[in-house]
Amino acid sequence: MGLKKLKGATNVTVSLNQGEALVQMAPLNSIGVEDVRRVVTKNGFTPRETHVVVEGTLSRKDTELLLTLGRDRRYVLTESPNARDKWAALQKVGSHDRLRVSGVVPDDAAKNIRIAVLDFAVLPEEK
């Protein structure tokens, strides 16, 4: 299966020369970063650093910040050395707030996906 066949993919651009793929997903889709990386691997390529923009609900577990998407997809949020001010601001956001987070998933990401936060925005409450 190619990236264009991912359920919820609205636009896919691949550059083999640059070794990059841009996958835009429909809002409220059920595809996660790990699903895209799995397709890339199955097609004989090695996933590298992945830039993402995701929306979800913030929660805390012990000292970790988590972003939950839907019912069962959860990503650990981490500090990016390039955006320490954003990380400090994120610490002040309340649990259960909805966020849009842009960040980077390192190329060594395994099962537990971690997103190094570059920026975020608190979203209005859903009605």
C-alpha positions, 0 to 999 in steps of 0.5 A: 500500500502506498501513502496515497492509499492511506485512509484519510489522506487528502494530499500526498506529494513525494520527492524521491530526489529529496527523500521527502514525502508530504502527507496531509490528512483530513481532520479527525482521521484515524491514521497516526504517525506510526501508520505513515512510517509503517507504509514508508518502511513496507515500501523499502524506505527508511523513515527519517525525522518527521515533521507533524501538526496534530490536534488532541487533548493534553494530559499529564502522567507523572512528569510526562505531557501527553497528547491524546488523539481520538480514543486510543492514540497517545503521543508523549510530548518532549522539549525541543532544544529549538523551542524551549520558550514554547515548552515552558509555556506548554507547562502552564496549559491545563490538562484536558485543554485541546491543542494543535501541536507542531513538532518533530518525531525523531528518525529513531522513533519506535512504538512509543512516538515522542513529539519534540514540541516546536509550537502549539496553540490552545484550541477553543472548546468544542461545543 
